[in-house]
C-alpha cells in the first residue's frame, strides 16, 4: 500500500482524530526537509502534526488544543479561520490566478494593494512612501533592499558606498543576502557568511549589555553610538545603509530604550546613509501601529514587510520605497534588473487587501495600541515576581522574559542546561506555544486575542514556569 493513502483526504482534515499521526510522521521524516531543523533529532522523536486552527488556537493530530501565542510564526495577526481571506483567494483564483508583472504588465489587485499600502504608511518628518516593490517573503525583500541600496549609490556616482551595517543577533531572513544582513552566528557558520561588505554592531540589549548602574536612557544613547563608531571605522564614504528591526524579534524580543532610535536617526542623517527598517514582524499592528517606525519616530528610506500583510494566509512580502530612493531609481535608473516570478502575485495581493480591510473594520491596530496591548503589558509585568524571571517586558503585542538563576546578582544558568528548552517543553505539554531563544521566552499572539484569552495565556505561562522551576530544583540547579 502507498503510505500516502494512510493520510486522511482534505475533506477529513478538520477532524483531527482521523489523522494517523505515526504514518504522517514517517512520511515527514522520509520526505520533508524542514527549515532550521536537526533532522536526525526530529526523526527520532517525530514532528508534531498540526491539523487545523481557529481564532488563536491550533489542534494537533492527537486532538490536543493548543493556544498559539506565536501567531504561527509572528504572522497570523487576524487569527485563524477568517472566511473573508479564503473567499478573497477563491474569487481571485477564479478571476486571474496568476500573471507576471514583467514586460510592462500589471494586474488590478497588485495596483490596489500598492495604493493601499502607500495610504497606510505614515509620513514622519516629511518622508513619504508612494512606491512598493513586491516579493514573496521577508528574505526576498531584504535581498531587494541590497540591490536597491547599491543601485541608488551607483546612480548618484558613489559606487564605493557598498557597506551595509546591521546588528549582532538580528534576523533579516535566510537567503544568502538576508542571512548575511542578519547577525545570527549559527547562520554565518554555515555557507561562508556574511557575504562581503556587510558588517555588524552590537544589539541594544539592556539586560546583556548595560553597565552596572547605567540607566536605560543612557544605555540607549550609548548603544546607538556603536553605529557611529562603526561608520567612522569603515569610512563614511564607503557606508551605504544601516538596517535594523524596530524591535528584534527572532533574537529574543529585544526592545530598545526610547533614546535609541532618535540617536540612530541623528547618526544616519549626519553621515548621509540610508536607513532600512525591517518590519517583517513589527508592521501591521504588531506594535500598535500600521508601521513601527511611526511608534519610534524615525524616518526610514526603505521598509521591509511580509508576514502580517496577509496574516500569513498566503506568502507575500515587499519593500516600501521612500521617495528619496524611488525618485533616483525612477528618474535616473533606467531598467532595474531585479524581480521575482511572483512579484505582485494577484491572489496574494487580493488576500492582503481583504486582510487589511478586515483589520481596519475590526480596529485591530487600535485595540493593540489602546486596549489589549496595555492589558498584556500589565499582566506580563507581573511575571517579574516569579523566582525564575529576571525581567519581563512588552511592546505592543510582542513580549519576552529572561530566565535567570539568581535575580539579585543577575546570574544566568549554564547555557548547556538549555533552561529555555526545558520551559518550552512544558509549554508544549500544557497546550501553549511559546518560543525559546536561549534562556529568553517570547510570545507574539494573534491581534484578535481578547482580555480573557490573555488571562488564559498568562495562567498557562505561570504553570509552565512553575514546572520548569520544579525541574531545576529537583536536579539541584536551584536551592
Secondary structure, 3 states (H helix, E strand, C coil): CCHHHHCCCHHHCCCHHHCCHHHHHHHHHHHCCCCCCCHHHHHHHCCCCEEEEEECEEEECCCCEEEECCHHHHCCCCCECCHHHHHHHHHHHHHHCCCCCCCCCCCHHHHHHHHHHHHHCCCECCECEEEEEEECCHHHHHHHHHHHHHHHHHHCCCCCCCEEEEECCCCCCCCHHHHHHCCCHHHHCCCCCCCCCEEEECCCCHHHHCCCCCCHHHHHHHHHHHHHHHHHHHCHHHEEEEEECCEECCCCCEECCHHHHHHHHHHHHHHCCEEEEECCCCCCCCCCCCCHHHHHCCCCCEEEECHHHCCCCCCCEEEEEEHHHHHHHHHHCCCCCCCCCCCCCHHHHHHHHHHHHHHHHCCHHHHHHHCHHHHHHHHHHHHHHCCCEEEEEEECCEEEEEECCECCCCECCCHHHCHHHHHHHHHHHCCEECEEECCEEEECCCCCCCHHHHHHHHHHHHHHHHHHHHHHHHCCCCC
